[in-house]
């Protein structure tokens, strides 16, 4: 559900308006990067992901059928916590299961179980035995895997790419650059785990996997739309 204007407990002084922008932003709810759809205060520099602005008070997730996740405005307790989907620290809004102690970022909790752009279908798995195209490792965090089972990308690896390039994102925004110049560079993302292959095979593999990567990144950023995926793909073609 989407509203053009909302009041939010995390920013009671002003109302937040829905907008769609190609500029990257840092969500003031979960403290993670976002692109595209957001709720923004027109007076303050305050932004929220859609999933952070309109959270569910309680959710269940198919990966954890015995768990009940409650929405919290801050992580519980005093010890550092991490998201069980992407392995990244939790420092803001979170879905927390009190009985098992699992935590999920709001955008990770709402990751689609399937992504489909008409050409590539990717399915979300809790763990995959095949190596990730980014790091070459097996297992680890949640992963998106293509229906042909040839392409796999850890959600954790996508988060790491965003963290590594956050300075570039923020500087790009402050200088008024377009999104194409502000989101993380994806150069060598797919090549990293294929160093032993011939150049021809690497190129073919990377071209076929490029759509998979851009779709996953747009989903992790909180906006799995064709527009955002297309812009990311444009950047990848120039990398």
Secondary structure, DSSP 8 states (H G I E B T S, - for coil): ---SEE--GGGTTS-EEEEEEEEEEE-TTT--EEEEEEEE-SSSS-EEEHHHHT--SEEEETTEEEEEEEEESS-SSSS-EE-TTT--EE-SSEEEETTT--EE-HHHHT--SEEE-SS-EEEEES--SS--TTT---SSS-EEEETTS--EEEHHHHHHHHHHTHHHHHHHHHTT--HHHHS---TTTTGGG-TTS-HHHHHHHHHHHHHHHHHHHHHHTT---HHHHHHHHHHHHH-
